């Protein structure tokens, strides 16, 4: 569960010296494949450099991936999908909202769920949508690149190499000089072991035999790699084909870049080993990054940048008006100027800080319990190490926090 202070507008008759009581917010969509909440005491305060009157509020670190704060000028833009109204906010307490079986968008905790976060794509404001269920499709390996030195010191082999071998009859270690193995992926995203067997034939030639899942796939004599007098490989590429599954289809072709091989009287060594395929990947996380990009990460280590968060800015932010008396939401007025659109880290726009939350809309008294809680769970030395320049901003709260923590 995640707790934060009630941000609704208070009555003009309310006592400003009273602290708001924490409220409990339900978890976001529990069907998502990861935990989105973090204990509130994991948030550590530091000051936001943007000092407009209603924007000068602390930012708190959070372990929640869907939280985001702005350091610098600008506002997140939300749109009501029912009536088209747009509002601005600095309060990036986002939570996912399902809009179809696979698609989600982001709304803001404490707002009507009809208000959805907007993205900026190709010069247009659009709904920020992301797919939480569809996997990252595999990419079949079509290229392999290896850089290696094959030791040119001749070693007499005591066994004959078997050209067309099977898993039940693999080559003897005494029938080749060196072996390199790499994992590749077929069109189904399944891994396959490709092995390269190197046999020194002369001072300038090496016979190369290749297997896939321990089935030999090269001619009887193998491929011949040729080297110059300096031990540099003259060949650039060698292509080989094989059946990618037991049903003998489809036929898969791989281009092997051997241009970085050397044949020197030096120890065998592999300098580079890579290929361009990858398996099927399931969604693991979704994150903001500093330039506002919303990134989906997959279990196969691949990532996909969905879009960028839209930011709005006006010439006179102090002339914005609260939306329906909500201190977290603002609308433009003739005096504020028209809204200019951009994305985080654009010229004159804020940097987005992921996994953080600005306490916008909270008075000093309302924010005090949060500060107290941070000091309760983190020592001054700990805070000093993390935020040495910002600690002084909240230092005045320490004495009060210490009294409360020891009471």
Secondary structure, DSSP 8 states (H G I E B T S, - for coil): -EEEE--S---TTS-TTS---EEEE--S-TTSSS-----GGG--EEE-S---TTT--EEEE-S-TTEEEEESS-EEEEEETTT--EEEES-EEEEEEESSSSEEEEEETTS-TTEEEEEEETTEEEE--EESS--B--B---EEEEEEEEE-S-----S---SS--TTS---GGG-SEEEEEEEE-TTS-EEEEEEEEEE-SSSEEEEEEEETTEE-S-TT-EEEEB-TTSBB---EEEEEEESSTT--SEEEEEEEEEEEEEESS--EEEEEEES-B--B-EEEEEE-TTSEEEEEETTS-EEEEEEBEEEE-S-GGG-EEETTEEEEEE--TTT---EEEETTSTT--EEEESEEE-TT--HHHHHHHHHHHHHHS-HHHHHHH-TTTHHHHHTTHHHHHHHHH-
